[in-house]
Amino acid sequence: MERRFFNVILLGFGFMFVFTAFQTMGNIEKTILDSITQDDPSFTGDGYTSLAIIYATLAVCNWMAPSVITITGPRGAMWIGGFTYLFFIVSFLFPRTWLLYVASVLIGAGAAAIWTGQGNYLTLNSDADTISRNSGIFWAMLQCSLFFGNLFVFIKFQGKTHIDLETRNIVFGVLTAVCALGIVFLLLLRPIRRAPALDDVKTDVVNHDNDGPLEAFKGALKLFCTRDMIFLSCTFIYTGVELSFFSGVYSPSIGFTLSMGENAKQLVGLSGVFIGMGEVLGGALFGILGSKTTRWGRDPIVIMGYIIHVTSFFLIFINLPNVAPFGDTNEISFINPSPYLAMFCSFLLGFGDACFNTQIYSILGGNYSDNSTSAFALFKFTQSLAAAACFFYSSRALLSVQLGVLAALASLGTAAFCRVEWAARARARAAALEVVADKPASDMRLADNALHYD
């Protein structure tokens, strides 16, 4: 197997196991903490607050991540981040309110390091021809975490209306072991440096990934103020809000809807499984079609994700009661709550999310290959800030309000992404036309092929 592609596979396995632990925990955290509070009234930790702290800390620390990576390198940053995830999972074995929030702050800081390091490392192991394929494959492997972790939870929560201490400790113990296995894969990652592309050599493009800590911070600020990054920030904001919705709000809302039947709590894990199935299918599909999407453009996939998500929002609106995010309820919405429709919506949420995120990874790795560390840090900063805001209002806003916000942001984010993609395509065509004008007649066919490809 080609060395760089092997690195991508190792990276995928590392993140798959680490996030099997974390994404499963995020999906069940609200449900688990409610059960802990029932057993121990002195424990007052709240799942939504914990997740809000995680993403708020992640947003702030993303500004420092490029500077940290100039010191540690992408692999070192991912190792540091991985151990903070392990500490967060272990903290649930010793339920203390203060420990929950301290661990939330630490994992937020670690997440900034691990995700910025991941984006940089993925870019270093890709080029213009492989970035879409590698992004899709990595995303599919990452989202297998939703499938395996939540399938385990589905089995363990079967027939339970209250998650008892023994069940909780078994789940936490298994997730701790899985997270540790993921860190082992991250430790096996091999060092690599980006070979400058031919276009970089010809045009004297500067690789900002090798800047010092202060220069990296200044570069991130400068990049954040560019027109394309401002437009892309609209898309990042949407992915942050929808991430917080499907990872921390939607599945617990299904479990709180008692009209789903006596196994309503069990459906929390099953919902995560269907979200994971949608994510994996989307990532695998776009990984296989990576060369095609490079030629056709990324915008059709993002538009497809937009249509899928808006459809799922409408179906959720008619299926779940308005007060479902707040706790157990016997209320119904416009129809009697259907577990089958709820699982279908979970799948749509996952597939639509894959549409957006695979193409964001592709456009950042392709358009900002010389400054990938700052580009991915800004992506995670904007996404995490939006996710934190969503978790803060999730415990207060009715489901219909949350869905309305999602639909509006989806429209804005999709339009902004298409604007950047179309502008990049226009620049590529203009560059190809310049090649045609400068080439002698014997080379015209080669230039014409380049124009057709772009």
C-alpha positions as CSV (number, residue, x, y, z in Angstrom):
1,M,0.0,0.0,0.0
2,E,1.3,3.5,-0.9
3,R,2.9,5.1,2.2
4,R,0.7,8.2,2.3
5,F,-2.6,6.3,1.8
6,F,-1.5,3.9,4.6
7,N,-1.1,6.9,6.9
8,V,-4.6,8.0,6.1
9,I,-5.9,4.5,7.0
10,L,-4.0,4.5,10.3
11,L,-5.4,8.0,11.0
12,G,-8.9,6.7,10.3
13,F,-8.5,3.8,12.7
14,G,-7.1,6.0,15.4
15,F,-10.0,8.5,15.2
16,M,-12.6,5.7,14.7
17,F,-11.7,4.2,18.1
18,V,-11.2,7.4,20.0
19,F,-14.5,8.8,18.8
20,T,-16.3,5.5,19.3
21,A,-15.8,6.4,22.9
22,F,-16.5,10.1,22.7
23,Q,-19.4,10.3,20.2
24,T,-21.2,7.4,22.0
25,M,-20.7,9.3,25.3
26,G,-21.9,12.5,23.7
27,N,-25.0,10.7,22.4
28,I,-26.0,9.2,25.7
29,E,-24.5,11.8,28.1
30,K,-27.8,13.6,28.8
31,T,-29.6,10.3,29.4
32,I,-26.8,8.9,31.6
33,L,-26.4,12.0,33.7
34,D,-30.1,12.2,34.4
35,S,-29.9,8.6,35.7
36,I,-26.9,9.5,37.9
37,T,-28.8,12.4,39.4
38,Q,-31.7,10.1,40.3
39,D,-29.3,7.8,42.1
40,D,-27.3,10.6,43.7
41,P,-29.2,13.9,44.2
42,S,-25.9,15.7,45.2
43,F,-24.8,15.3,41.6
44,T,-26.0,18.2,39.6
45,G,-24.1,17.9,36.4
46,D,-26.0,18.6,33.2
47,G,-25.3,17.0,29.8
48,Y,-26.1,20.0,27.7
49,T,-24.0,22.3,29.9
50,S,-21.0,19.8,29.7
51,L,-21.3,19.7,25.9
52,A,-21.6,23.5,25.7
53,I,-18.4,23.9,27.8
54,I,-16.6,21.4,25.5
55,Y,-17.4,23.2,22.3
56,A,-16.9,26.7,23.8
57,T,-13.4,25.7,25.0
58,L,-12.7,24.1,21.7
59,A,-13.6,27.3,19.9
60,V,-11.4,29.5,22.0
61,C,-8.4,27.0,21.9
62,N,-8.6,26.7,18.1
63,W,-6.9,30.1,17.9
64,M,-3.9,28.7,19.7
65,A,-3.8,25.3,17.9
66,P,-1.8,26.5,14.8
67,S,0.9,27.8,17.2
68,V,0.9,24.6,19.2
69,I,1.3,22.5,16.1
70,T,4.4,24.5,15.0
71,I,5.9,23.2,18.3
72,T,4.5,19.7,18.6
73,G,3.8,18.8,14.9
74,P,0.5,17.3,13.9
75,R,1.2,13.9,15.4
76,G,2.2,15.3,18.8
77,A,-0.9,17.5,18.8
78,M,-3.1,14.4,18.1
79,W,-1.4,12.4,20.9
80,I,-2.0,15.2,23.4
81,G,-5.6,15.5,22.3
82,G,-6.2,11.8,22.5
83,F,-5.2,11.6,26.2
84,T,-7.7,14.3,27.1
85,Y,-10.4,12.3,25.5
86,L,-9.3,9.3,27.6
87,F,-9.4,11.4,30.8
88,F,-12.9,12.6,29.9
89,I,-14.3,9.1,29.5
90,V,-12.6,7.9,32.7
91,S,-14.1,10.8,34.7
92,F,-17.6,9.3,34.3
93,L,-16.5,6.3,36.5
94,F,-16.2,8.8,39.3
95,P,-19.3,11.0,39.0
96,R,-18.6,14.4,40.5
97,T,-20.1,17.6,39.3
98,W,-16.8,19.6,39.4
99,L,-14.9,16.7,37.8
100,L,-17.4,16.6,34.9
101,Y,-16.9,20.3,34.1
102,V,-13.1,20.2,34.6
103,A,-12.9,17.2,32.2
104,S,-15.1,19.1,29.8
105,V,-12.7,22.0,29.7
106,L,-9.7,19.7,29.2
107,I,-11.3,17.8,26.4
108,G,-12.3,21.0,24.7
109,A,-8.6,22.1,24.7
110,G,-7.5,18.7,23.5
111,A,-10.1,18.6,20.8
112,A,-8.6,21.8,19.3
113,A,-5.2,20.1,19.1
114,I,-6.4,16.7,17.8
115,W,-8.7,18.1,15.1
116,T,-6.3,20.8,13.8
117,G,-3.5,18.2,13.8
118,Q,-5.8,15.8,11.9
119,G,-6.6,18.3,9.2
120,N,-2.9,19.2,8.8
121,Y,-1.8,15.5,8.7
122,L,-4.5,14.5,6.2
123,T,-3.4,17.4,3.9
124,L,0.2,16.4,4.2
125,N,-0.7,12.9,3.0
126,S,-2.9,14.1,0.1
127,D,-2.6,16.0,-3.1
128,A,-5.0,17.6,-5.5
129,D,-6.0,14.3,-7.0
130,T,-6.4,12.3,-3.7
131,I,-7.8,14.9,-1.2
132,S,-11.4,14.1,-2.0
133,R,-10.8,10.3,-1.9
134,N,-8.8,10.6,1.4
135,S,-11.4,12.9,3.0
136,G,-14.2,10.5,2.1
137,I,-12.4,7.4,3.4
138,F,-11.3,9.1,6.6
139,W,-14.9,10.4,7.2
140,A,-16.4,6.9,6.6
141,M,-13.9,5.4,9.1
142,L,-14.4,8.1,11.6
143,Q,-18.2,7.7,11.5
144,C,-18.0,4.0,12.1
145,S,-17.6,5.2,15.7
146,L,-21.3,6.1,15.8
147,F,-22.3,2.7,14.5
148,F,-20.2,0.4,16.8
149,G,-20.5,2.5,20.0
150,N,-24.2,3.1,19.8
151,L,-24.9,-0.5,18.8
152,F,-23.2,-1.6,22.0
153,V,-25.3,1.0,24.0
154,F,-28.5,-0.2,22.3
155,I,-27.8,-3.8,23.5
156,K,-26.8,-2.7,27.0
157,F,-29.8,-0.4,27.5
158,Q,-32.4,-2.9,26.2
159,G,-35.5,-3.0,28.4
160,K,-34.2,-0.3,30.8
161,T,-36.1,2.8,31.8
162,H,-33.4,3.8,34.2
163,I,-29.6,3.3,33.6
164,D,-28.4,1.6,36.8
165,L,-24.9,1.9,38.2
166,E,-23.7,-1.5,37.0
167,T,-24.8,-0.9,33.4
168,R,-23.2,2.6,33.5
169,N,-19.8,1.3,34.7
170,I,-19.8,-1.5,32.1
171,V,-20.4,1.1,29.4
172,F,-17.8,3.5,30.7
173,G,-15.2,0.7,31.1
174,V,-15.6,-0.6,27.6
175,L,-15.5,3.0,26.1
176,T,-12.3,3.7,28.1
177,A,-10.6,0.6,26.6
178,V,-11.8,1.5,23.1
179,C,-10.4,5.1,23.5
180,A,-7.1,3.7,24.7
181,L,-6.9,1.5,21.6
182,G,-7.4,4.5,19.4
183,I,-4.5,6.3,21.0
184,V,-2.3,3.3,20.2
185,F,-3.1,3.8,16.5
186,L,-2.3,7.5,16.7
187,L,1.0,6.6,18.3
188,L,1.8,4.5,15.2
189,L,1.4,7.4,12.8
190,R,4.5,8.0,10.7
191,P,6.1,11.4,10.2
192,I,5.7,13.0,6.7
193,R,6.3,16.3,5.1
194,R,4.4,17.9,2.2
195,A,6.3,17.8,-1.1
196,P,5.7,21.1,-2.8
197,A,3.4,20.8,-5.8
198,L,4.6,21.8,-9.3
199,D,2.3,24.9,-9.2
200,D,3.8,25.9,-5.9
201,V,7.3,25.9,-7.3
202,K,6.3,27.8,-10.4
203,T,4.4,30.5,-8.6
204,D,6.6,30.7,-5.5
205,V,3.7,29.8,-3.2
206,V,4.8,30.1,0.4
207,N,4.0,27.1,2.7
208,H,2.7,28.7,5.9
209,D,2.5,25.4,7.7
210,N,6.2,25.8,8.5
211,D,5.8,29.2,10.2
212,G,6.7,29.8,13.9
213,P,4.0,30.0,16.7
214,L,3.5,33.8,16.4
215,E,3.5,33.8,12.6
216,A,1.0,30.9,12.7
217,F,-1.3,32.9,14.9
218,K,-1.0,36.0,12.7
219,G,-1.6,33.9,9.6
220,A,-4.8,32.4,11.1
221,L,-6.1,35.9,11.8
222,K,-5.3,37.1,8.3
223,L,-6.8,34.0,6.7
224,F,-10.0,34.5,8.8
225,C,-10.6,37.9,7.2
226,T,-10.4,36.8,3.6
227,R,-13.5,36.8,1.5
228,D,-13.7,33.1,0.8
229,M,-13.1,32.1,4.4
230,I,-15.9,34.5,5.6
231,F,-18.3,32.8,3.2
232,L,-17.1,29.4,4.2
233,S,-17.7,30.4,7.9
234,C,-21.4,30.4,7.2
235,T,-21.2,26.8,6.2
236,F,-19.0,26.0,9.2
237,I,-21.6,27.6,11.5
238,Y,-24.3,25.4,10.1
239,T,-22.3,22.2,10.5
240,G,-21.7,23.2,14.1
241,V,-25.3,23.7,14.9
242,E,-26.5,20.6,13.2
243,L,-23.6,18.6,14.8
244,S,-24.8,19.6,18.2
245,F,-28.4,18.8,17.3
246,F,-27.9,15.3,16.0
247,S,-25.1,14.4,18.5
248,G,-26.6,15.7,21.7
249,V,-30.2,16.8,21.2
250,Y,-32.1,14.6,18.7
251,S,-31.3,11.1,20.1
252,P,-32.1,12.1,23.7
253,S,-35.3,13.7,22.5
254,I,-36.4,10.4,21.1
255,G,-35.7,8.7,24.4
256,F,-37.7,11.4,26.3
257,T,-40.7,10.8,24.0
258,L,-42.5,8.1,26.1
259,S,-45.1,7.6,23.4
260,M,-42.4,5.8,21.4
261,G,-43.1,2.8,23.7
262,E,-41.6,1.0,26.6
263,N,-38.2,0.8,24.8
264,A,-37.9,4.5,24.3
265,K,-34.6,4.7,26.1
266,Q,-33.2,1.9,24.0
267,L,-33.9,4.0,20.9
268,V,-31.3,6.5,22.0
269,G,-28.5,4.1,21.1
270,L,-30.3,2.8,18.0
271,S,-30.7,6.4,16.7
272,G,-26.9,6.8,17.0
273,V,-26.5,3.6,15.0
274,F,-28.7,4.9,12.2
275,I,-26.9,8.3,12.2
276,G,-23.6,6.4,11.9
277,M,-24.9,4.3,9.0
278,G,-25.8,7.5,7.1
279,E,-22.4,9.0,7.9
280,V,-20.5,5.9,6.8
281,L,-22.5,5.4,3.7
282,G,-22.0,9.0,2.7
283,G,-18.2,9.0,3.5
284,A,-17.6,5.7,1.6
285,L,-19.7,6.9,-1.4
286,F,-17.9,10.2,-1.7
287,G,-14.5,8.5,-1.1
288,I,-15.1,6.0,-3.9
289,L,-16.3,8.8,-6.2
290,G,-13.5,11.2,-5.1
291,S,-12.1,11.6,-8.6
292,K,-15.5,12.2,-10.0
293,T,-16.4,14.9,-7.5
294,T,-13.1,16.6,-8.2
295,R,-14.2,16.9,-11.8
296,W,-17.9,17.7,-11.3
297,G,-17.4,20.1,-8.4
298,R,-18.3,19.8,-4.8
299,D,-21.4,21.9,-4.9
300,P,-23.9,19.2,-6.1
301,I,-23.0,17.1,-3.1
302,V,-23.6,20.0,-0.7
303,I,-26.9,20.8,-2.4
304,M,-27.9,17.2,-2.0
305,G,-27.1,17.3,1.7
306,Y,-29.1,20.5,2.1
307,I,-32.2,18.9,0.5
308,I,-31.8,15.8,2.7
309,H,-31.4,17.8,5.9
310,V,-34.4,20.1,5.2
311,T,-36.5,17.0,4.5
312,S,-35.4,15.4,7.8
313,F,-36.2,18.6,9.8
314,F,-39.8,18.6,8.5
315,L,-40.2,14.9,9.4
316,I,-38.8,15.4,12.9
317,F,-41.1,18.4,13.3
318,I,-44.2,16.3,12.7
319,N,-42.9,13.2,14.6
320,L,-41.6,14.5,17.9
321,P,-43.3,16.7,20.5
322,N,-42.2,20.3,20.9
323,V,-41.0,19.8,24.5
324,A,-39.0,16.6,23.8
325,P,-35.6,18.2,24.4
326,F,-36.4,19.0,28.0
327,G,-37.1,15.6,29.5
328,D,-39.6,12.8,29.6
329,T,-43.0,13.7,28.1
330,N,-46.2,12.0,27.0
331,E,-47.1,14.7,24.6
332,I,-47.4,14.0,20.8
333,S,-46.8,16.2,17.8
334,F,-48.9,16.2,14.6
335,I,-48.7,12.4,14.3
336,N,-48.3,9.6,16.8
337,P,-44.6,9.3,17.4
338,S,-43.1,6.6,15.1
339,P,-39.9,4.8,16.0
340,Y,-39.4,3.9,12.4
341,L,-39.7,7.4,11.2
342,A,-37.4,8.6,14.0
343,M,-34.7,6.1,12.8
344,F,-35.2,7.1,9.2
345,C,-34.6,10.7,10.2
346,S,-31.5,9.7,12.1
347,F,-30.1,8.1,8.9
348,L,-31.0,11.3,6.9
349,L,-29.2,13.5,9.5
350,G,-26.1,11.3,9.2
351,F,-26.0,11.1,5.4
352,G,-26.6,14.8,5.0
353,D,-23.9,15.6,7.5
354,A,-21.5,13.5,5.5
355,C,-22.4,15.5,2.4
356,F,-21.4,18.7,4.0
357,N,-18.3,17.6,6.0
358,T,-16.6,15.5,3.3
359,Q,-16.8,18.5,0.9
360,I,-15.6,20.9,3.5
361,Y,-12.5,18.7,4.1
362,S,-12.0,18.5,0.4
363,I,-12.2,22.3,-0.2
364,L,-10.0,23.1,2.7
365,G,-7.4,20.5,1.8
366,G,-7.5,21.5,-1.9
367,N,-7.8,25.3,-1.7
368,Y,-5.6,25.8,1.3
369,S,-3.0,23.1,1.0
370,D,-0.2,25.7,1.7
371,N,-1.9,26.9,4.9
372,S,-3.9,23.8,6.0
373,T,-3.2,24.2,9.7
374,S,-4.8,27.6,10.0
375,A,-7.6,26.7,7.6
376,F,-8.7,23.6,9.7
377,A,-8.2,25.5,12.9
378,L,-10.6,28.2,11.7
379,F,-13.1,25.6,10.5
380,K,-13.1,24.0,14.0
381,F,-13.2,27.4,15.7
382,T,-16.3,28.5,13.9
383,Q,-18.0,25.1,14.0
384,S,-17.4,24.7,17.7
385,L,-18.5,28.2,18.6
386,A,-21.8,27.5,16.8
387,A,-22.1,24.1,18.5
388,A,-21.6,25.6,21.9
389,A,-24.2,28.2,21.3
390,C,-26.6,25.5,20.2
391,F,-26.1,23.5,23.4
392,F,-26.6,26.6,25.5
393,Y,-30.0,27.3,24.0
394,S,-31.0,23.6,23.5
395,S,-32.2,23.2,27.1
396,R,-34.5,26.2,26.7
397,A,-35.6,26.4,23.1
398,L,-38.6,24.3,21.8
399,L,-37.9,21.7,19.2
400,S,-39.7,23.7,16.5
401,V,-37.5,26.8,17.2
402,Q,-34.4,24.6,17.0
403,L,-35.5,23.1,13.7
404,G,-36.3,26.6,12.3
405,V,-32.9,27.8,13.1
406,L,-31.3,24.8,11.5
407,A,-33.3,25.3,8.3
408,A,-32.4,28.9,8.0
409,L,-28.7,28.3,8.6
410,A,-28.7,25.4,6.2
411,S,-29.9,27.7,3.4
412,L,-27.3,30.3,4.2
413,G,-24.5,27.8,4.6
414,T,-25.3,26.0,1.3
415,A,-25.5,29.2,-0.7
416,A,-22.2,30.4,0.8
417,F,-20.4,27.2,0.0
418,C,-21.6,27.2,-3.6
419,R,-20.4,30.8,-3.9
420,V,-16.9,29.8,-2.9
421,E,-16.8,26.7,-5.1
422,W,-18.1,28.5,-8.2
423,A,-15.5,31.3,-7.6
424,A,-12.7,28.8,-7.3
425,R,-13.9,27.0,-10.5
426,A,-14.0,30.4,-12.4
427,R,-10.4,31.1,-11.3
428,A,-9.3,27.7,-12.4
429,R,-10.9,28.2,-15.8
430,A,-9.2,31.6,-16.2
431,A,-5.8,30.1,-15.3
432,A,-6.4,27.4,-17.9
433,L,-7.2,30.0,-20.5
434,E,-4.0,31.8,-19.8
435,V,-2.2,28.5,-20.3
436,V,-3.9,28.2,-23.7
437,A,-2.9,31.7,-24.7
438,D,0.8,31.1,-23.7
439,K,1.2,27.6,-25.2
440,P,2.5,27.0,-28.7
441,A,0.2,25.3,-31.2
442,S,1.8,21.9,-30.5
443,D,0.7,22.1,-26.9
444,M,-2.8,23.4,-27.4
445,R,-4.4,19.9,-27.0
446,L,-2.8,19.4,-23.6
447,A,-4.0,22.8,-22.4
448,D,-7.5,22.1,-23.7
449,N,-7.6,18.9,-21.7
450,A,-6.6,20.8,-18.6
451,L,-9.4,23.3,-19.3
452,H,-12.0,20.5,-19.8
453,Y,-10.9,18.8,-16.5
454,D,-11.3,22.0,-14.5
